[in-house]
Amino acid sequence: MKETGIYGGSFNPIHKGHVQLADTICQEGWVDEVWFLVSPQNPFKQEATDLIDEHARLSLAQLAVEGHPRLKACDFEFHLPRPSYTAHTLAALRETYPERKFTLIIGADNWQTFPFWKSPEDILLHHRILIYPRPGYPIDEADLPAGVQLVDTPLLDISSTVLRHCIAKGGDASYGLAPAVWDEIRRKGYYQEGKK
């Protein structure tokens, strides 16, 4: 049974850190592949005003994973009720792809809020969780429940928020983005002040 890592997020925009993290998780054998599950609306970010259209973010994610055969940009949540709750999404994935085993990939910051998610017990019952480190969010591995693992992945100092601010001010954000993603952002005018 193929093990698919589910890495959900706004990916606003997807950057090199996201892709390197997913590549590392595959290369280390924690999963066979990773799906970037582009979220149309994060329940914790409903007031976001600089979130570009979901199809635009999906297109950028598709550009970012070109040349990475074990990574895929996925629009699965676009077809589910909103807001998108991870427990509901994972249940729908299990039903739609019974031949796959799904593992949830989240950051250490999200693990700290995990008890406040919708149906966290249901997620733990059905899925393994891989936690990747985030600066300022220490994780004590001894406190992790069964089925939850801290993975040793590189800490890259790249932030979607910082990239958006840089672009809005007319700066060069190429340092954090795949060339095709940066070209598309400039071509479409995404994240520029006064534009969505």
N, CA, C and O of each residue as an XYZ file, in Angstrom:
784
protein
N       0.846     -1.188      0.000
C       0.000      0.000      0.000
C       0.888      1.247      0.000
O       1.765      1.402      0.850
N       0.643      2.125     -0.965
C       1.459      3.339     -1.083
C       1.128      4.300      0.053
O      -0.041      4.557      0.340
N       2.175      4.830      0.700
C       1.972      5.791      1.784
C       2.148      7.207      1.249
O       3.210      7.581      0.752
N       1.081      7.976      1.367
C       1.040      9.325      0.831
C       1.032     10.332      1.969
O       0.151     10.304      2.829
N       2.014     11.218      1.971
C       2.040     12.296      2.949
C       1.115     13.413      2.512
O       1.162     13.848      1.361
N       0.275     13.882      3.421
C      -0.630     14.998      3.140
C      -0.086     16.234      3.842
O      -0.049     16.313      5.070
N       0.330     17.185      3.037
C       0.922     18.429      3.527
C      -0.042     19.543      3.115
O       0.004     20.025      1.983
N      -0.905     19.944      4.034
C      -1.916     20.942      3.719
C      -1.459     22.339      4.078
O      -0.622     22.533      4.960
N      -2.021     23.305      3.381
C      -1.697     24.685      3.696
C      -2.264     25.644      2.677
O      -2.790     25.245      1.638
N      -2.146     26.919      2.997
C      -2.580     27.954      2.053
C      -1.612     28.043      0.876
O      -2.019     28.311     -0.254
N      -0.310     27.813      1.158
C       0.737     27.924      0.132
C       0.553     29.236     -0.638
O       0.286     29.258     -1.840
N       0.709     30.323      0.115
C       0.354     31.653     -0.375
C       1.545     32.616     -0.338
O       1.525     33.573      0.436
N       2.598     32.385     -1.167
C       2.742     31.333     -2.182
C       3.585     30.164     -1.654
O       4.219     30.255     -0.603
N       3.569     29.069     -2.416
C       4.455     27.946     -2.132
C       5.891     28.387     -2.380
O       6.168     29.082     -3.357
N       6.816     27.983     -1.489
C       8.205     28.430     -1.635
C       9.172     27.245     -1.558
O       8.770     26.098     -1.362
N      10.438     27.558     -1.716
C      11.466     26.516     -1.762
C      11.504     25.684     -0.484
O      11.804     24.491     -0.532
N      11.202     26.303      0.657
C      11.204     25.574      1.918
C      10.165     24.474      1.942
O      10.430     23.370      2.418
N       8.978     24.772      1.428
C       7.922     23.756      1.358
C       8.388     22.552      0.544
O       8.238     21.403      0.961
N       8.953     22.840     -0.620
C       9.347     21.769     -1.544
C      10.519     20.966     -0.979
O      10.530     19.739     -1.069
N      11.507     21.655     -0.395
C      12.650     20.942      0.171
C      12.222     20.045      1.326
O      12.716     18.926      1.466
N      11.308     20.535      2.148
C      10.791     19.730      3.255
C      10.138     18.454      2.735
O      10.428     17.360      3.219
N       9.258     18.598      1.750
C       8.562     17.433      1.195
C       9.537     16.467      0.535
O       9.409     15.252      0.683
N      10.508     17.003     -0.190
C      11.534     16.160     -0.820
C      12.295     15.354      0.236
O      12.521     14.156      0.069
N      12.685     16.020      1.319
C      13.432     15.347      2.381
C      12.613     14.226      3.002
O      13.129     13.133      3.235
N      11.346     14.490      3.270
C      10.475     13.478      3.876
C      10.366     12.245      2.981
O      10.313     11.120      3.476
N      10.332     12.456      1.670
C      10.315     11.323      0.726
C      11.672     10.619      0.698
O      11.744      9.393      0.774
N      12.732     11.394      0.589
C      14.070     10.812      0.460
C      14.467     10.012      1.688
O      15.196      9.026      1.577
N      13.995     10.426      2.860
C      14.318      9.711      4.095
C      13.441      8.481      4.302
O      13.627      7.734      5.263
N      12.488      8.274      3.403
C      11.661      7.074      3.458
C      10.505      7.131      4.436
O       9.914      6.099      4.752
N      10.169      8.325      4.926
C       9.044      8.437      5.850
C       7.718      8.215      5.127
O       6.775      7.682      5.712
N       7.640      8.624      3.849
C       6.476      8.355      3.003
C       6.975      8.082      1.588
O       8.140      8.325      1.272
N       6.080      7.576      0.742
C       6.444      7.297     -0.650
C       6.299      8.528     -1.533
O       7.023      8.688     -2.516
N       5.357      9.396     -1.173
C       5.085     10.600     -1.968
C       4.439     11.627     -1.054
O       3.976     11.297      0.038
N       4.410     12.884     -1.510
C       3.759     13.951     -0.748
C       2.809     14.702     -1.670
O       3.169     15.100     -2.777
N       1.590     14.885     -1.184
C       0.618     15.728     -1.876
C       0.519     17.054     -1.145
O       0.229     17.096      0.051
N       0.765     18.150     -1.882
C       0.529     19.487     -1.353
C      -0.963     19.762     -1.498
O      -1.456     20.002     -2.600
N      -1.670     19.724     -0.387
C      -3.114     19.910     -0.387
C      -3.408     21.403     -0.220
O      -3.424     21.924      0.895
N      -3.637     22.073     -1.338
C      -3.874     23.516     -1.308
C      -5.247     23.772     -0.697
O      -6.263     23.277     -1.185
N      -5.257     24.550      0.376
C      -6.494     24.809      1.108
C      -7.198     26.039      0.553
O      -6.592     27.104      0.443
N      -8.489     25.899      0.198
C      -9.211     27.092     -0.248
C      -9.458     28.066      0.883
O      -9.526     29.275      0.665
N      -9.595     27.538      2.109
C      -9.826     28.406      3.268
C      -9.407     27.680      4.534
O      -9.964     26.638      4.880
N      -8.418     28.241      5.225
C      -7.968     27.688      6.498
C      -8.912     28.183      7.592
O      -9.101     29.392      7.729
N      -9.519     27.268      8.388
C     -10.443     27.717      9.435
C      -9.821     28.687     10.430
O     -10.536     29.463     11.065
N      -8.482     28.652     10.576
C      -7.804     29.551     11.510
C      -7.385     30.862     10.848
O      -6.863     31.752     11.519
N      -7.608     30.990      9.537
C      -7.160     32.185      8.820
C      -8.299     32.782      7.998
O      -8.079     33.226      6.871
N      -9.505     32.797      8.546
C     -10.652     33.241      7.762
C     -10.633     34.739      7.490
O     -11.363     35.219      6.622
N      -9.805     35.481      8.223
C      -9.759     36.930      8.014
C      -8.623     37.343      7.077
O      -8.381     38.533      6.878
N      -7.937     36.370      6.508
C      -6.804     36.698      5.637
C      -7.268     37.556      4.458
O      -8.219     37.206      3.759
N      -6.591     38.670      4.251
C      -6.983     39.576      3.165
C      -6.019     39.521      1.990
O      -6.318     40.056      0.922
N      -4.856     38.877      2.171
C      -3.874     38.833      1.084
C      -3.778     37.426      0.488
O      -2.754     37.044     -0.078
N      -4.870     36.666      0.628
C      -4.909     35.305      0.094
C      -5.378     35.381     -1.358
O      -6.513     35.773     -1.630
N      -4.499     35.006     -2.286
C      -4.917     35.055     -3.689
C      -5.820     33.856     -3.999
O      -5.920     32.920     -3.205
N      -6.459     33.898     -5.139
C      -7.413     32.874     -5.558
C      -6.826     31.464     -5.426
O      -5.652     31.237     -5.718
N      -7.657     30.533     -4.985
C      -7.185     29.167     -4.757
C      -6.631     28.514     -6.015
O      -5.661     27.759     -5.944
N      -7.233     28.792     -7.162
C      -6.746     28.187     -8.409
C      -5.383     28.767     -8.801
O      -4.551     28.074     -9.387
N      -5.166     30.033     -8.473
C      -3.857     30.643     -8.716
C      -2.805     29.994     -7.820
O      -1.694     29.714     -8.270
N      -3.154     29.749     -6.534
C      -2.203     29.103     -5.625
C      -1.932     27.660     -6.042
O      -0.808     27.174     -5.913
N      -2.958     26.979     -6.541
C      -2.770     25.618     -7.048
C      -1.828     25.618     -8.247
O      -0.935     24.776     -8.347
N      -2.035     26.573     -9.159
C      -1.179     26.676    -10.345
C       0.281     26.918     -9.952
O       1.190     26.329    -10.538
N       0.503     27.782     -8.962
C       1.866     28.034     -8.487
C       2.458     26.765     -7.869
O       3.636     26.468     -8.068
N       1.647     26.019     -7.122
C       2.129     24.774     -6.514
C       2.476     23.747     -7.589
O       3.456     23.013     -7.461
N       1.678     23.700     -8.635
C       1.977     22.774     -9.738
C       3.301     23.129    -10.407
O       4.074     22.243    -10.772
N       3.560     24.417    -10.566
C       4.836     24.853    -11.134
C       5.987     24.485    -10.203
O       7.054     24.076    -10.660
N       5.768     24.630     -8.897
C       6.830     24.387     -7.914
C       7.268     22.930     -7.882
O       8.435     22.648     -7.610
N       6.352     21.996     -8.154
C       6.694     20.568     -8.038
C       7.139     19.955     -9.360
O       7.446     18.764     -9.415
N       7.179     20.744    -10.416
C       7.689     20.224    -11.687
C       9.126     19.747    -11.490
O       9.948     20.456    -10.909
N       9.423     18.552    -11.973
C      10.752     17.985    -11.804
C      10.924     17.264    -10.487
O      12.022     16.801    -10.176
N       9.863     17.157     -9.706
C       9.881     16.416     -8.435
C       8.826     15.312     -8.532
O       7.690     15.514     -8.102
N       9.178     14.153     -9.085
C       8.173     13.131     -9.414
C       7.396     12.584     -8.223
O       6.313     12.028     -8.402
N       7.925     12.729     -7.016
C       7.218     12.188     -5.850
C       6.356     13.236     -5.144
O       5.760     12.964     -4.102
N       6.297     14.431     -5.722
C       5.488     15.510     -5.156
C       4.362     15.869     -6.123
O       4.537     15.854     -7.342
N       3.202     16.192     -5.548
C       2.033     16.508     -6.365
C       1.261     17.653     -5.721
O       1.076     17.675     -4.504
N       0.813     18.598     -6.533
C      -0.098     19.645     -6.054
C      -1.522     19.139     -6.229
O      -1.873     18.614     -7.285
N      -2.343     19.296     -5.195
C      -3.642     18.625     -5.143
C      -4.760     19.611     -4.820
O      -4.620     20.449     -3.929
N      -5.872     19.506     -5.549
C      -7.023     20.396     -5.328
C      -8.178     19.684     -4.620
O      -9.326     20.120     -4.715
N      -7.882     18.597     -3.913
C      -8.930     17.760     -3.321
C      -9.891     18.571     -2.445
O     -11.103     18.356     -2.486
N      -9.356     19.491     -1.661
C     -10.209     20.263     -0.742
C     -11.104     21.262     -1.465
O     -12.071     21.751     -0.881
N     -10.802     21.576     -2.725
C     -11.637     22.519     -3.468
C     -13.061     21.979     -3.613
O     -14.013     22.744     -3.766
N     -13.192     20.652     -3.563
C     -14.471     20.006     -3.845
C     -15.199     19.570     -2.574
O     -16.191     18.844     -2.642
N     -14.708     20.010     -1.422
C     -15.312     19.658     -0.143
C     -15.991     20.882      0.475
O     -15.685     22.013      0.099
N     -16.918     20.661      1.427
C     -17.548     21.802      2.113
C     -16.501     22.677      2.794
O     -15.449     22.203      3.223
N     -16.817     23.959      2.881
C     -15.895     24.900      3.505
C     -16.479     25.449      4.789
O     -17.700     25.542      4.914
N     -15.628     25.823      5.764
C     -14.165     25.740      5.734
C     -13.665     24.308      5.763
O     -14.393     23.384      6.128
N     -12.404     24.138      5.372
C     -11.808     22.816      5.246
C     -11.222     22.371      6.582
O     -10.216     22.915      7.037
N     -11.845     21.396      7.199
C     -11.306     20.823      8.434
C     -10.500     19.580      8.086
O     -10.960     18.730      7.325
N      -9.302     19.475      8.642
C      -8.397     18.374      8.314
C      -9.045     17.015      8.561
O      -8.873     16.103      7.752
N      -9.781     16.859      9.654
C     -10.414     15.568      9.961
C     -11.387     15.159      8.858
O     -11.436     13.992      8.471
N     -12.164     16.125      8.353
C     -13.112     15.829      7.278
C     -12.381     15.493      5.985
O     -12.763     14.575      5.261
N     -11.326     16.249      5.709
C     -10.553     16.012      4.487
C      -9.929     14.624      4.504
O      -9.999     13.895      3.514
N      -9.320     14.259      5.622
C      -8.675     12.946      5.712
C      -9.695     11.821      5.590
O      -9.413     10.798      4.965
N     -10.881     11.996      6.178
C     -11.931     10.982      6.056
C     -12.356     10.824      4.598
O     -12.562      9.706      4.125
N     -12.487     11.938      3.891
C     -12.861     11.890      2.474
C     -11.754     11.256      1.635
O     -12.040     10.524      0.687
N     -10.492     11.530      1.975
C      -9.376     10.903      1.262
C      -9.379      9.386      1.462
O      -9.158      8.634      0.513
N      -9.630      8.935      2.701
C      -9.679      7.484      2.973
C     -10.769      6.819      2.151
O     -10.588      5.716      1.634
N     -11.906      7.501      2.035
C     -13.029      6.924      1.286
C     -12.745      6.912     -0.214
O     -13.095      5.957     -0.908
N     -12.112      7.974     -0.711
C     -11.863      8.113     -2.153
C     -10.710      7.244     -2.624
O     -10.734      6.734     -3.744
N      -9.696      7.068     -1.777
C      -8.488      6.316     -2.152
C      -8.227      5.203     -1.139
O      -7.259      5.278     -0.383
N      -9.070      4.179     -1.112
C      -8.892      3.117     -0.107
C      -7.598      2.328     -0.277
O      -7.173      1.623      0.639
N      -6.972      2.446     -1.447
C      -5.738      1.703     -1.698
C      -4.502      2.438     -1.172
O      -3.386      1.929     -1.282
N      -4.694      3.626     -0.604
C      -3.568      4.414     -0.099
C      -3.625      4.535      1.419
O      -4.692      4.472      2.030
N      -2.458      4.708      2.001
C      -2.341      5.026      3.428
C      -1.911      6.484      3.517
O      -0.908      6.873      2.918
N      -2.657      7.288      4.256
C      -2.382      8.717      4.334
C      -1.746      9.079      5.669
O      -2.237      8.705      6.734
N      -0.647      9.812      5.587
C       0.079     10.302      6.748
C       0.015     11.822      6.736
O       0.282     12.447      5.709
N      -0.334     12.417      7.862
C      -0.450     13.865      7.957
C       0.904     14.480      8.307
O       1.588     14.019      9.221
N       1.282     15.523      7.574
C       2.536     16.246      7.805
C       2.184     17.646      8.302
O       1.522     18.413      7.604
N       2.636     17.975      9.529
C       2.348     19.299     10.087
C       3.595     19.863     10.763
O       4.509     19.122     11.126
N       3.618     21.167     10.925
C       4.722     21.820     11.613
C       4.555     21.759     13.121
O       3.460     21.519     13.629
N       5.657     21.981     13.829
C       5.627     21.973     15.289
C       4.669     23.030     15.842
O       4.085     22.837     16.908
N       4.505     24.142     15.126
C       3.552     25.165     15.562
C       2.125     24.631     15.514
O       1.329     24.892     16.416
N       1.803     23.880     14.455
C       0.462     23.306     14.343
C       0.236     22.190     15.362
O      -0.883     21.997     15.837
N       1.303     21.453     15.697
C       1.138     20.401     16.695
C       0.717     21.000     18.042
O      -0.057     20.392     18.782
N       1.227     22.186     18.351
C       0.863     22.815     19.628
C      -0.615     23.200     19.674
O      -1.202     23.244     20.756
N      -1.223     23.476     18.527
C      -2.656     23.810     18.497
C      -3.516     22.595     18.150
O      -4.743     22.694     18.131
N      -2.895     21.468     17.879
C      -3.616     20.274     17.421
C      -4.779     19.877     18.343
O      -5.829     19.482     17.837
N      -4.638     19.965     19.659
C      -5.767     19.589     20.531
C      -7.030     20.427     20.298
O      -8.128     20.014     20.670
N      -6.873     21.604     19.682
C      -8.012     22.494     19.441
C      -8.592     22.312     18.038
O      -9.567     22.975     17.684
N      -8.006     21.425     17.240
C      -8.535     21.141     15.912
C      -9.863     20.405     16.041
O     -10.213     19.915     17.115
N     -10.585     20.335     14.953
C     -11.815     19.554     14.928
C     -11.459     18.062     14.910
O     -10.697     17.619     14.051
N     -11.999     17.297     15.842
C     -11.851     15.833     15.927
C     -10.400     15.354     15.894
O     -10.055     14.510     15.067
N      -9.537     15.881     16.783
C      -8.139     15.433     16.767
C      -7.999     13.945     17.088
O      -7.098     13.283     16.574
N      -8.886     13.416     17.934
C      -8.810     11.991     18.289
C      -9.056     11.115     17.065
O      -8.433     10.065     16.904
N      -9.966     11.555     16.209
C     -10.274     10.795     14.993
C      -9.065     10.767     14.055
O      -8.770      9.746     13.433
N      -8.371     11.905     13.964
C      -7.161     11.959     13.129
C      -6.116     10.981     13.668
O      -5.532     10.209     12.907
N      -5.883     11.016     14.979
C      -4.880     10.133     15.591
C      -5.260      8.658     15.461
O      -4.386      7.796     15.368
N      -6.541      8.375     15.455
C      -7.004      6.995     15.360
C      -6.693      6.389     13.997
O      -6.378      5.203     13.897
N      -6.781      7.208     12.944
C      -6.686      6.687     11.579
C      -5.372      7.008     10.856
O      -5.092      6.428      9.807
N      -4.571      7.917     11.401
C      -3.420      8.394     10.626
C      -2.173      8.562     11.479
O      -2.232      8.955     12.644
N      -1.044      8.250     10.858
C       0.242      8.609     11.433
C       0.449     10.105     11.200
O      -0.017     10.652     10.201
N       1.147     10.762     12.124
C       1.446     12.189     11.979
C       2.952     12.389     12.036
O       3.620     11.897     12.946
N       3.473     13.104     11.072
C       4.873     13.506     11.059
C       4.935     14.995     11.378
O       4.276     15.805     10.726
N       5.733     15.354     12.387
C       5.886     16.754     12.785
C       7.266     17.232     12.348
O       8.279     16.616     12.678
N       7.296     18.329     11.610
C       8.591     18.899     11.237
C       8.887     20.103     12.131
O       7.972     20.833     12.513
N      10.167     20.312     12.465
C      10.528     21.382     13.408
C      10.258     22.767     12.842
O      10.386     23.009     11.642
N       9.880     23.671     13.743
C       9.724     25.088     13.419
C      10.433     25.892     14.500
O      10.312     25.567     15.681
N      11.171     26.938     14.122
C      11.869     27.741     15.129
C      10.894     28.297     16.166
O       9.830     28.812     15.822
N      11.271     28.183     17.431
C      10.452     28.739     18.497
C       9.342     27.827     18.992
O       8.558     28.218     19.857
N       9.268     26.605     18.447
C       8.223     25.662     18.860
C       8.871     24.327     19.218
O       8.798     23.370     18.447
N       9.507     24.265     20.393
C      10.195     23.030     20.779
C       9.204     21.880     20.998
O       8.096     22.078     21.496
N       9.627     20.697     20.619
C       8.821     19.492     20.780
C       9.607     18.496     21.633
O      10.764     18.199     21.337
N       8.984     17.987     22.678
C       9.584     16.937     23.497
C       9.097     15.593     22.958
O       7.937     15.221     23.137
N      10.001     14.875     22.299
C       9.605     13.608     21.676
C       9.033     12.612     22.684
O       8.195     11.781     22.333
N       9.488     12.697     23.939
C       9.004     11.774     24.963
C       7.521     11.971     25.256
O       6.861     11.066     25.768
N       6.996     13.152     24.933
C       5.588     13.449     25.206
C       4.666     13.119     24.034
O       3.448     13.257     24.143
N       5.241     12.685     22.918
C       4.412     12.439     21.732
C       3.649     11.122     21.872
O       4.212     10.125     22.323
N       2.369     11.114     21.486
C       1.597      9.865     21.555
C       2.026      8.882     20.474
O       2.761      9.239     19.553
N       1.570      7.663     20.592
C       1.858      6.638     19.584
C       1.351      7.108     18.230
O       0.278      7.701     18.122
N       2.141      6.832     17.204
C       1.741      7.211     15.853
C       2.125      8.620     15.463
O       1.827      9.061     14.353
N       2.793      9.341     16.374
C       3.236     10.713     16.082
C       4.747     10.751     16.191
O       5.315     10.317     17.194
N       5.405     11.275     15.151
C       6.860     11.229     15.085
C       7.417     12.591     14.691
O       6.907     13.246     13.781
N       8.468     13.005     15.387
C       9.197     14.214     15.006
C      10.236     13.825     13.964
O      11.032     12.912     14.184
N      10.228     14.521     12.824
C      11.159     14.189     11.753
C      12.269     15.241     11.707
O      12.031     16.430     11.923
N      13.462     14.783     11.426
C      14.625     15.656     11.381
C      14.755     16.223      9.969
O      15.345     15.597      9.088
N      14.202     17.402      9.770
C      14.252     18.040      8.458
C      14.942     19.390      8.600
O      14.987     19.954      9.693
N      15.483     19.911      7.496
C      16.199     21.190      7.577
C      15.265     22.331      7.949
O      14.101     22.357      7.551
N      15.795     23.273      8.719
C      15.063     24.487      9.067
C      15.466     25.572      8.074
O      16.582     26.088      8.134
N      14.561     25.916      7.165
C      14.851     26.938      6.170
C      14.161     28.232      6.563
O      12.968     28.245      6.866
N      14.912     29.307      6.555
C      14.384     30.598      6.972
C      13.716     31.293      5.782
O      14.178     32.328      5.300
N      12.613     30.690      5.324
C      11.835     31.270      4.234
C      10.392     31.346      4.713
O       9.866     30.378      5.262
N       9.754     32.486      4.508
C       8.392     32.700      4.984
C       7.526     33.236      3.860
O       7.905     34.184      3.172
N       6.349     32.620      3.672
C       5.413     33.123      2.666
C       5.009     34.561      2.973
O       4.864     35.376      2.062
N       4.829     34.870      4.252
C       4.439     36.228      4.641
C       5.505     37.234      4.238
O       5.197     38.287      3.680
N       6.767     36.904      4.526
C       7.872     37.800      4.162
C       7.963     37.943      2.644
O       8.192     39.040      2.134
N       7.785     36.844      1.928
C       7.831     36.899      0.462
C       6.725     37.804     -0.084
O       6.961     38.602     -0.991
N       5.514     37.674      0.476
C       4.404     38.516      0.004
C       4.704     40.000      0.235
O       4.465     40.833     -0.640
N       5.227     40.319      1.412
C       5.550     41.715      1.714
C       6.637     42.239      0.781
O       6.586     43.381      0.325
N       7.610     41.393      0.510
C       8.694     41.775     -0.401
C       8.140     42.086     -1.794
O       8.494     43.098     -2.398
N       7.278     41.216     -2.290
C       6.691     41.404     -3.621
C       5.826     42.654     -3.648
O       5.868     43.425     -4.607
N       5.030     42.857     -2.577
C       4.139     44.019     -2.518
C       4.917     45.329     -2.609
O       4.415     46.327     -3.126
N       6.158     45.314     -2.096
C       6.989     46.527     -2.115
C       7.857     46.613     -3.372
O       8.703     47.499     -3.492
N       7.636     45.679     -4.310
C       8.403     45.711     -5.552
C       9.771     45.079     -5.445
O      10.627     45.301     -6.302
N       9.996     44.275     -4.378
C      11.298     43.655     -4.172
C      11.492     42.378     -4.970
O      10.592     41.908     -5.667
N      12.688     41.833     -4.850
C      13.059     40.600     -5.548
C      12.881     39.426     -4.590
O      13.644     39.279     -3.636
N      11.873     38.589     -4.844
C      11.590     37.435     -3.989
C      12.104     36.137     -4.586
O      11.730     35.054     -4.135
N      12.950     36.235     -5.587
C      13.407     35.026     -6.289
C      14.208     34.098     -5.386
O      14.299     32.900     -5.653
N      14.797     34.648     -4.305
C      15.622     33.820     -3.419
C      14.813     32.694     -2.790
O      15.370     31.648     -2.458
N      13.500     32.891     -2.620
C      12.699     31.903     -1.919
C      11.750     31.108     -2.783
O      11.010     30.261     -2.281
N      11.760     31.370     -4.081
C      10.767     30.757     -4.966
C      11.425     30.021     -6.126
O      12.483     30.424     -6.610
N      10.793     28.946     -6.565
C      11.253     28.278     -7.784
C      11.164     29.274     -8.934
O      10.237     30.083     -8.968
N      12.106     29.238     -9.878
C      12.082     30.220    -10.976
C      10.743     30.301    -11.700
O      10.284     31.398    -12.021
N      10.112     29.164    -11.962
C       8.830     29.172    -12.676
C       7.740     29.840    -11.848
O       6.854     30.499    -12.392
N       7.808     29.667    -10.521
C       6.823     30.289     -9.623
C       7.029     31.801     -9.610
O       6.068     32.562     -9.725
N       8.267     32.230     -9.473
C       8.583     33.659     -9.464
C       8.174     34.309    -10.780
O       7.616     35.406    -10.780
N       8.446     33.647    -11.898
C       8.059     34.188    -13.205
C       6.546     34.356    -13.313
O       6.060     35.368    -13.817
N       5.804     33.348    -12.831
C       4.338     33.403    -12.907
C       3.774     34.504    -11.999
O       2.831     35.198    -12.381
N       4.334     34.662    -10.826
C       3.883     35.717     -9.914
C       4.093     37.091    -10.546
O       3.223     37.957    -10.468
N       5.242     37.279    -11.165
C       5.505     38.574    -11.798
C       4.613     38.785    -13.020
O       4.117     39.886    -13.257
N       4.417     37.720    -13.789
C       3.618     37.827    -15.012
C       2.164     38.168    -14.701
O       1.531     38.952    -15.408
N       1.639     37.558    -13.614
C       0.231     37.767    -13.259
C       0.028     38.946    -12.300
O      -1.103     39.369    -12.060
N       1.111     39.462    -11.764
C       0.983     40.586    -10.838
C       0.479     40.210     -9.457
O      -0.055     41.056     -8.740
N       0.642     38.945     -9.075
C       0.173     38.509     -7.762
C       0.946     39.220     -6.650
O       2.140     39.491     -6.773
N       0.231     39.512     -5.566
C       0.783     40.063     -4.319
C       1.269     41.510     -4.449
O       1.811     42.061     -3.492
N       1.087     42.119     -5.593
C       1.467     43.525     -5.710
C       0.440     44.377     -4.993
O      -0.744     44.041     -4.981
N       0.870     45.461     -4.405
C      -0.049     46.324     -3.648
C      -1.188     46.770     -4.532
O      -0.977     47.210     -5.662
N      -2.407     46.653     -4.011
C      -3.589     47.067     -4.758
C      -4.129     46.003     -5.688
O      -5.150     46.208     -6.343
N      -3.433     44.833     -5.755
C      -3.897     43.752     -6.633
C      -4.027     42.476     -5.837
O      -3.332     42.286     -4.839
N      -4.923     41.593     -6.275
C      -5.091     40.290     -5.625
C      -4.758     39.214     -6.636
O      -4.827     38.026     -6.319
